[in-house]
Amino acid sequence: MGNSKLSKEEKEEIMKKTKYSPEDIEQLIKDFKVAAASDKKSGFSQEEFIRFFRARFGNWDEASMVRMFTLFDSDGNGVMDVKEFITALYLMTKAPTLDKLGFFFDLFDSDKSGYLEREEVDKLVNVVVLCGKGLGYKIEDAIDYAVSIISSRHIADYEKGMSREEFIKSASQSDKFVKVICFYENPCMQLY
């Protein structure tokens, strides 16, 4: 399978930036080959990505999954290579919480304005509620967790929306919000 090899230098670079061991890297390469083989094309297509991650994040809507793929496809060629795949899994599992929250903001800032506007906030709240529901929380509680971090007291310019910095600061101070979206150091939906 093309795009599934890493040089020794690339493996060392990934291990430096992540908490993955050499054995983890080898296992991820094997998993990538299996997951990326379904369409017989080189790399991990958007469809394969959605199928792979939908099994782990079944409550997420199609548009959010497509946006996630676009963010992880760092070279923008429409296909994830093994390095992009490993980076995606790291960010979703072992990355520090603040990095994960930054990614979560970027995922919902669909117009890349640097602010979450009303429509983007609605999508974020919907995903948080679905994640909370999937974890057994009452819908009212999940809504409260999401709304508490996006309330006007956390937003300097309500007309623009919530900035990335405001979101990360507010979200990181809410253990309940972080838990609902599974961004603890030991994620509630273990991928690796």
Salt bridges, closest charged atoms under 4 A:
GLU13 OE2 - LYS17 NZ 3.02
GLU13 OE1 - LYS83 NZ 3.39
ASP24 OD2 - LYS94 NZ 3.77
GLU26 OE2 - LYS11 NZ 2.61
GLU62 OE1 - ARG54 NH1 3.35
ASP106 OD1 - ARG164 NE 2.96
GLU119 OE2 - LYS123 NZ 3.94
ASP122 OD1 - ARG118 NH2 3.15
